[in-house]
Amino acid sequence: MATSAPLKLAVVGHTNTGKTSLLRTLLHDAQFGVVDSRPSTTREVIQTDVKIAQQVLLQLFDTPGLEAGTDLYDALNQLTEQHRHDGPAQVQAFLSSPAASEAYEQEAKVLRQLLQSDAALYVIDVRDPVLPKFQDELAVLARCGKPILPILNFVAQPPNHRAAWQQALNHVHLHVQIEFDAVTPPVEGEEILCQRLIALVPEFEPQLQAFAQARQQQRQQRWLVGLQQIAELLVDVA
């Protein structure tokens, strides 16, 4: 059933994969957040709302980068007997433990936000190989019980490990994926992203469709303005 509430979307992933850059692209805001080559630039969860015609359609959450994927995976595994078939309960138990406010403070912020969100965009730097620590952090995120859409970032920069990542994601049943370079996104990339999300959270189709249509209209308007400026330049030159 469709809902009029905004879609709460957490942007998660390993440190320095392009999470903030992706949000800058989606928001059309080059000043959002801080982009830096140093790890752990984003230290807190940052929320921003996407409004179209005064209605909040999306709530986007930029989260800190995950760094201790394997250690976090091992810590959660200690809770599997207590909550054997309940991943969210495992995560909640972990968040109530002292480790969540000590050794895994940054990771806890990510997990806490994901539990409060409707879905997640998992940003992957495909220039990195598929390492066990990445697979471990993805397994931890999956225990939150939320739909996850992998974003294959930096696909336009060879060499990369795109095929290996696609195979690894398929092996954990994440067959709905999207290639979306955060710096040079594909034409109509936002519309494609929305369609992928609709497949995962169909109850938010009206919000996602409205967002995609607004972005399409903005792109057409920029195109028309550009053509007008070119025409005026040609007239001036003539």
Secondary structure, DSSP 8 states (H G I E B T S, - for coil): ---SS-EEEEEEEBTTSSHHHHHHHHHT-TTSS---SSTT---S-EEEEEEETTEEEEEEEE---B--HHHHHHHHHTTTTTTTT-HHHHHHHHHTSGGGGTTTHHHHHHHHHHHHSSEEEEEEETTS---HHHHHHHHHHHTT---EEEEEE-TTSSS--HHHHHHHHHHTT----EE--SSS--TTHHHHHHHHHHHH-GGGHHHHHHHHHHHHHHHHHHHHHHHHHHHHHHHHH-
